[in-house]
Amino acid sequence: MPRIELLVVQPTPFCNIDCRYCYLPDRNSKAVVARKTLHNLFYQVFASGWVGDCLSVVWHAGEPMVLPIDFYRDAFRMIDRLKPAEVAVAHSFQTNGTLIDEAWCAFFASQRVGIGVSIDGPKRFHDRHRLTRAGRGTFDRTIAGIRLLRRHEVPFHVISVLSPASMAAPDEMFDFYVEEGIEQVCFNVEESEGDHVSQSFREAGIEATYYRFLSEFWRLAAAAPGKITFIREIEHAIQQIIRPSDAPFCNQLVEPFAITSMDWAGNISTFSPELLGLKNSAYENFLLGNINRDLLVDLSRRPNFTRMLSDIQAGVEMCRERCEYFSVCGGGEPVNKLAENGSFVSSETTYCRLTKMRATDLVLDALERVRPSEALRESAFCG
């Protein structure tokens, strides 16, 4: 039986800014998910028997904060009424931060909403790519939102998309986070997805540049305990490398329905969330059905799902047979395989070489230099 661990919900495809590297289609559309559609989704999710003790819900794939607070108050109340008493629901927003104000901070605090803010480091890096629709930088508005979150003691993390320029400046990036009181950081790389082709992946020596950046950033954090408490890339690598041999490991991105995504119209997809909204005739645009007319539990019988699952599993097996990093990765990300290699039935990508292999190399290199107990102690800042 499938197990839904993460539900990605698109409340609207619209975004109030226009990032140069954004892959999302239809971000000019101001469509809004209907209350009935949300009801049908959560009713079916909870009725499916596919949910464990906790369900994580991420409101994303557009800018969720362009909708009013009352929209979410109503949605959260409805979800609470639908969920079984024994199931906990954890809501989170991924936002560009430009719309955060006092009222939003009060709402986040009262509802215990997890917040991820997209900011690409100091102004000179952030404003190269994260622009308003008029072509102006968004840094000032985003950092104002972050400062409001801190003032109201709303927990948050940031996601920074690294460019070759920011990767060459780990000291400047580190100093920026510390100065702004940003303690939890996640690093994305500009990747090829949908119609967007990564410029970073074309850079000569990009893997070595990424390794040096992460290594120096980790060193700086270890030398300043309590300043940066979580670095996602290091934390995830440590968790996978230092674990009991019999500990279960699952790559949610290749497990059917572990990550289930719904767009504003009720269309359902699974595997990599980024597949939702992309065009591909071979897999019928990755859409398995619509929650307003189809049963969630029947979607695994659809021919396009069967094709997706078969091809993704074939790609996972290729990774298992060919890649020495399989035990810390579990078969990669389907969307990156399709974007970079042209097929799910493939293995290594530039994305996985950077985000999985080089991060793993870094932690293994650290373990070779010191005793494992010391390495773990030095890594305590990762949370």
RAFENGI-V852599 format. One record per backbone hydrogen bond with DSSP energy under -0.5 kcal/mol. CO is the residue of the C=O (numbers start at 1). NH is the residue of the N-H. Records with the same first field share a line. If there is no record, write none. Layout:
CO=NH, NH
This chain:
3=5
4=52
5=56
6=8, 260
7=9, 58
8=262
9=11, 60
11=33
14=63
16=133
19=22
24=27
26=29
27=15
34=38
35=39
36=40
37=41
38=42
39=43
40=44
41=45
42=46
43=47
44=48
45=50
46=49
50=4
53=88
55=90
56=7
57=59, 92
58=9, 60
59=94
62=64
63=66
64=67
68=71, 72
69=72, 73
70=74
71=75
72=76
73=77
74=78
75=79
76=80
77=81
78=82
79=83
84=87
88=55, 90
89=91
90=57
91=114
92=59
93=95, 116
94=64
95=118
97=100
101=105
102=106
103=107
104=108
105=109
106=110
107=111
108=112, 113
114=93
115=157
116=95
117=119, 159
122=125, 126
123=127
125=128, 129
126=129, 130
129=20, 131
130=138
131=18
132=135
136=132
138=142
139=143
140=144
141=145
142=146
143=147
144=148
145=149
146=150
147=151
148=152
149=154
150=153
153=155
155=115
157=117
158=186
159=119
160=162, 188
162=190
163=167
164=168
166=169
169=173
170=174
171=175
172=176
173=177
174=178
175=179
176=180
177=182
178=181
181=183
183=185, 229, 230
184=158
185=232
186=160, 188
188=162
189=191
191=193
193=196
196=193, 198
199=202
200=203
203=206
205=209
206=210
207=211
208=212
209=213
210=214
211=215
212=216
213=217
214=218
215=219
216=220
217=221
218=222
219=223
221=224
224=227, 228
227=229
230=185
231=235
232=236
233=237
234=238
235=239
236=240
237=241
238=242
241=243
244=247
250=252
251=254
252=255
254=256
255=258, 259
258=5, 6, 260
259=271
260=8
261=269
262=10
263=266
264=34
266=291
267=263
268=288, 289
269=261
272=275
273=276
275=278
280=283, 285
281=284
283=286
284=287
285=277
286=288
289=268
290=293, 294
295=298, 299
296=299
298=301
299=302
302=306
303=307
304=308
305=309
306=310
307=311
308=312
309=313
310=314
311=315
312=316
313=317
314=318
315=319
316=320
317=321
318=322
319=323
322=324
323=326
325=328, 329
326=329, 330
332=334
333=336, 337
334=338
335=339
336=340
337=341, 342, 343
338=342
344=346
349=353
350=354
351=355
352=356, 357
353=358
354=359
356=360
357=361
358=362
359=363
360=364
361=365
362=366
363=367
364=368
365=369
366=370
371=374, 375
372=376
373=377
374=378
375=379
377=380
378=381
379=382
380=383
